[in-house]
Amino acid sequence: MTTTITVGGLTTDLSHANTLASEYMNQYGSWSYPAYDSYQGNGERDTVGPQDTLAVALLNAGQNPVGTQYTFLGLLDEINVLLRDGSLTGTLDEAGPETLEAIARLYGVLDGKRNPNVRLTKLSKALHLKRPQLLPLYDKNIWQCYGELGKIRVASIKGRNNADFMRAWLPEVQKDLRDGMEHWRAMAALAPGPTVSPLRVLDIVGWRLADEARRGCRH
């Protein structure tokens, strides 16, 4: 029987998922690993500093870098208050309601204010390295996995803010992480160094599956 792996509405066989993850982490210079995953930032787990926000460019979210940096600088105090919430601990697969809510509040830091050049994609890329086992990455491809491709798992609701989106999306990511944890861990072990978390590998595979689906690839 073929074992499968699921990210949102997309499912593929385990062999293909392993290929996608292995290529990403072993084709040096072709992808954002190891450039992003080895980025040290300010070296502090509980504080996002100006150097941490530069990590977003290492995941190819570097549009308007100067404007992005100034917007991040205006958000850092509020981000760091939320990041120090004692509930932001552990791993996403084991997170309880309080931790999921703390993540939603953290990603909701953008709500209710104007943030030129910084949306959920860039924010998640700055935050993930602080808690790579807990704080998920997000971008258009990952949204497509859950909200556009295959079985729709998260409805698109016009005007929904970031915190409420996270409240809907996080349990779905958590389910995929839990259901495939044995395999996500094995795929994470394919990283030659630096190490990556199972949550990071879920993002890698999901991103590549969405890319394949748009291009009409079949596996």
Salt bridges, closest charged atoms under 4 A:
GLU23 OE1 - ARG208 NH1 2.77
ASP37 OD1 - ARG200 NE 2.78
ASP46 OD1 - ARG45 NH1 3.76
ASP46 OD1 - ARG131 NH2 2.99
ASP52 OD1 - LYS130 NZ 3.04
GLU78 OE1 - LYS113 NZ 3.39
ASP85 OD2 - ARG105 NH2 2.79
GLU101 OE2 - ARG105 NH1 3.84
GLU101 OE2 - ARG167 NH2 2.72
ASP164 OD1 - ARG167 NH1 2.54
GLU172 OE1 - ARG153 NE 2.71
ASP176 OD1 - ARG153 NH2 3.08
ASP179 OD2 - LYS175 NZ 2.51
ASP203 OD2 - ARG200 NH1 3.49
ASP211 OD1 - ARG214 NH2 3.26
ASP211 OD2 - ARG215 NE 3.19
GLU212 OE1 - HIS16 NE2 2.88
GLU212 OE2 - HIS219 NE2 3.30
